[in-house]
Amino acid sequence: MRNWKKQIIVPLVMVCSLFIFASPLWAHFQVILPSQNIVSQDGEKKVELNLLFTHPFEQQLMNMEKPVQFGVMARSEKTDLMKTLTEETSKDGLKSWKASYAIKRPGDHIFYVEPSPYWEPAEDKYIIHYTKTVVNAFGMEEGWDEPVGLRAEIIPLTRPYGLWAGNVFQGKVVVDGKPVSCADVEVEFYNGENAVKAPADPFITQVVRTDDQGIFTYVMPWEGWWGFAALTDAPETMKTPDGKNDAAIELGAVLWVKTVNKN
């Protein structure tokens, strides 16, 4: 929340709690992980990107079909990167995707993906997570808060790079161009080395809620990649895979940011 005055907090808490609380196990996250999120003049200019659908904390991969769209936006200019995608297959036959992109221009580069709808039989619904991450290039900090124009999107209110562990992060959730109030925002750590052990299930997925302006706040406690997934239901439905029934659609606005520990 951006304004902590008592007279504003009290009505909001009555409507939707902003406190962190337990969430369901096995939260789904669409992921875009770049090999670096700050590109310097003296460093490597190529960014390697991994695109996967997974339970980030538990490191349990799910199948990801080829995306509907994948691209990058820099200085308000979008570039289609679909042709750069290469398919990866796990030993269990689950698909994920990789891409490489050479940074040539200064400024913030917003990589984004719209995945194909994922059918989740356990929840009897489709899942579509519109996902972004921001890579800064050559010291020009311009464009990180610019909307890409995805149907569901988190607009950063905190610069999404150069973050220390313990920094506060704020974002604004927008769906179909409008802020979403009281939306659940699931937060998970990408536990790539399985180094973090949760003492109980509620620690795996943290949850905050947006205020009446669609804004959420979270403090990232340690170093690594953190995913924010704001979840809403689409007004329309899709036919189940067998074509017999109508199924709900979960729209997710997802953003990945990285934190670093002090030396």
Protein Blocks (a to p, Z undefined) as FASTA:
>chain_A
ZZlcfklmmmmmmmoccbdcdddehiacdddddfbfcdcfklcfbdcdddddddfklopa
cdddddfbdcddeehiacdfklmpccdddfkopacdddddddfbgcjddddddddddddf
knopacdddddddddeehiaghjlpcfhiabdcddfbdcehiaehiacdddddeehiace
hiacddddddfkomaccfbfklmpgcddddfkopacdddfbgcddddddddddfbdcddf
komaccdddddddddddddddZZ
